[in-house]
Amino acid sequence: MVRVRSAGEILATLDDEGATDGIPFMPEMWKYCGRTFQVHRVVDKINDWSGRTGTGLRGLKGFVTLGNVRCDGCAHGGCQAECQILWHERWLVQGKQAGERIRPVDEAIHPRYKVVTCGTRRAARGRPAYKCQITELVRASRPLQPWDIRQDLRPLISGNVDLAAFLVAVLTAMFNAVQRLRGGMGYPMMPPQRSSGPTPSDDLGLQRGEKVVVQDKEHIGRTLYRSRNRGLWFGAETLRFCGQAFQVRNRVERMIDESTGEMVFPKTPFIVLETATSTGEFLRFCPQNEYVYWREIWLKRC
């Protein structure tokens, strides 16, 4: 168990840009100061989803995630991505100290308080752009070499995964590597897809709280071209959810573009399902526990 330090203590760890080791402390995090949580995962690597660096996985040091503590976007234009918040180890107290009383500090008079609370910047083209942990991940991380096996061992050593899950992932990766060399099918096996675009869509009008079932993989395959439906990827991380029932958590209609910091409004909203998060077993146990995005055509009401 760990306790989040007081606002004043955290402000003392930040640089002039409101960050520690390149990752900003965001206004959405103030409300967690002084509260106690269980560490969810040690964040040793992140995935450059946007491909800004062309390297995919990148190393990060000194950060953890806490339970299901996520950003609500209240200080970032109402972004609905609900990213899991990263916590620097210097922002936390562990062990016996976690139960100590917090010393009161008037954080509002701290010179870096305004840096944190502002949280936005102006884009060069004149449109508002936001600065958050996701937009700074690439700059705060370092490239990882594909052949460096230490990145595979860290999740096991840190306790992110148990030995059984680790061995299954290693054997699966070895099997897929052999299959690639011999031109065979990997695991999990993807369904047949469309030979050309555009891909179809459907508007079910799903709302928060509704019960849905993820369609079978054959149905979803018929909506894909090059593993995407209208730009949204579907692969190993999402395939395992086929046939399972979930509750709709949110309908994502606005989110921050991690490359530019600008707010984007998807033409076709993404659907987020409760508990359906990425696990990283097919991505060298990348610890980012982000919600998987769904197209409505991949779902059906119960």
N, C-alpha and C positions, 0 to 999 in steps of 0.2 A: 504494500500500500504506500502511496505517496500523497503529500499535500501540496497543492499549488501555493506558492509563496504569495505574500501580500503584494498589492499593486506597487507600493513603494520599493519593495525589495526587487521586484522584477524590473522596474524602471531603471534601477541602478546597474543592471546588467546589459542594458541596450546601448547601441551606438547612436550616432547623431541621426541615423535614418530609422531609428526605432526597431532595430533588428539585433539578433545575436547570432553570430556566425552566418550571416546572410539571410536568415529566416525572420521575418517581422513578427512582432507581437501585435495582434490585431485587436481592435476595439471589442469585437465579439467575444474576446477571451476574458474581459474584466470580470464578468459575473461568476467566473469559476475560481477567482482568487480566494484562498482560504479553505477551499473544499477538498475533501479527500477522495481519491480514486484508486482503482487498481490499474496497473500498467497493462495495456492490451498487447502491444507489440513494440519491440525495439526496431526503429526505422534505420536500417543499415544501407538501404538503396531505394531509389525512386525510379519510376518509368517515365521517360520523356515521351508522353503520349502524342504530342504534336509533331515529334520528329524534328524539333528545332536544331538538334545537334547531330542527328543521324546515327546516334550511338545507342538509343534505346535505354538500357539500364545505366544509372549513374549512382555513384556512392555518396552517402551522407553519414555524418558521424555526430553523435551526441544528442539525438532526438528520439522521442518515444511517442506513442499514442496512448490515450487514456480511455478505457471503456468505449462507449459509443458517443464520445464528445465530438460534436460536429459544428461547423460554422453555420449560423442561421442567415448570414448575408445581410443583417440589418444595417451594417455600416458600409456595405458595398453594393448599394443600389438595389437591394432586394434579390441578389443572386440566389438562385434556387438549387445550386449544385450540391449543397450539403456536404462539402468535403470534410474528411476527418481531420481535426486540428492536430498539428505537430507541436510538441512541447519540448523545449530544450531542457536538458538535465539541470541547468542552472536556475531554471524557473520552478524547480520542484524540490521538496524535502522528503527524504525517505526514512524508514525505520522509526526509532523512538521519537525523533524530532517532529514527525508528522502530527503528533498529538499536542504539541506545544501551542500556547496561545500566540496569536499574531500581534505584533506590536503595531499600534495605530500609526499610520503615516498619511499625511495630507498629500496624496499623489497629485492633486490638481495643481499644486504649485511647483511640481518637479519640472525642470527644463525640458524633459523629453516627453512629458505627458501630451502636449499639443501635437507632437510628431506622430504619436500613436493614434490619437483621436481623429486626426485629419483623414488619414487612410486613403486619400484619392490624389490623383495627379492629372494634369492636362496632357492629352495626346498632341503630337506635333501637327496633326491635320485638323486640330480645333475641336475634336469631339472628346468628351470626358473619358478618361481611362482610369482603371483602378489598380491599386497595388495590394496584393494579398500574398499569402504563403504560396499558393499555386503559381502565381506569375513569377515568383522569385526562385522556384525550385532549381531550375537549370543553372542559374548563376551561383547558387549556394552549394551545388553538388560538383562532383568530379567524374570524369569518364571512368568506366570499368571495362577492363579488357575481357573479351569473351572467354579466354582460356584461363582466367584467374579463378581457380576453384575455391578460393577463400570466401567468395561471395555466396557459394553454395553451402559452406559449412557454418557461416555466421548465424543463419536462422535456427540451426540445431543447437549451437552452443548457447545462444541467447535465450533459448526457450520458446521462440516463436512457434516452432513445430516440434512434435514428438518424434521419437526414433522411427516408429512404424510409418508415419506419414512421409518422413524424409526418405526412407528406403523405397517406398512405393514411387515417389516422385523421381528418384534417381534411376530406378529400373525402367520407368516409363520413358524418361529422357534418353536412356541408352537404346531402348527399343526403337524410338522414333528416329534416332540418329542412324541406326542400321537401315531402317526402312527408307530413309532419304537417299542413302548411298545406293541401294538396290532398286530405287524407283518404286517402292511399295507404298501402301497406305499407312499413315500414322495413326496414333491413338490420341484422342477419340476420333472415330471416323466421321468426317463431315458428310452431309447428305448431298446428292446431286443438286446443282444450281442452274440458274438461267444462263443461257449462252450469250445473252446481250441485255442491255438496258433499254429503256428505263425500268426501274423496279416498281412493283405495285404498292399501293398504300391503302389504309382503311382508317376510318374515323369512328371509333366506338364511343367517343365522348366520355371515356373513363374518368372517374373522379375519386378523390381521396376516400379510402374506407371500403371501396368496392372489392369483392372477391373475384379473382380471376385464376385461370389455369394457363400455363405456358403451353403453346401448341407443340405438337410432336415435330421432330427434326425434319421429317420429310415435307411437312407443310411449310415450315420456315425456309427450307432450302429452295422451294419454288418462288420465294420472295427475294432471293439474293442474287446478286451479280458480283463476282469476285469478292465474296464473303461480306458484302455490304448491301444495305437497303437504304437508298437515298442518303448515302454517306455514313450511316451508322453501321459499325462493324459487328459481326456475329461470329463467334469462334468457340474455342475450347472452354473458355471461362463461362460462357453463357449456355453452351450445349448441355451441360450437366443439369440445368434447371428444367429441361423439357419434361412436360407431363406433371410438374409439381404445381400445387395451389398456393397462392399468395394473396396478400391484401395490398391494394394500391396505396402507396405512401404519398406520392405526389405526382403532379403533372408539371414537368419542367418546361417553362415557356420563356425563361430568361436566365442567362448564365454568363459568367465572365470568360472571355477567350484568353486562355493562359499565355498565348503568344504575344498578344497586343495589349491585354488588359481592358479591352473595350467590351461593353455589354453586347451580347448577341442574342437574337430572338429567332430560334429555329423555326423554319417554315412549317415543319411537322413536329409538334411537341414530343418530348421524350417522356416515357412513363417510368417511374421508379417504384419498385416493389419492396415491401418490408422484408428485411433479412437477406435479400438477394444481393450479396456483395461479392466482389472479386476476392479470391483466396490466394492467387499467385503460384499455385502448384505447377502451372505450365509456364511460369515466368521466373524460374529460379527463386521461388518463394518471395517475390517482391511483396513487402509488407503493407502496401497501401490498400486499405480496406474500403475502397470506394464503392458506391452503389453502381450496379450495372444498369445501363439505360436500355429501354425496350421500345420497339415500335408497337403500335396498337394492333397491327396486322399479325404480330407474333403471339397475341393473347386472345383469350376468349373468356367471357363471363361464365362463372360457375352456374 
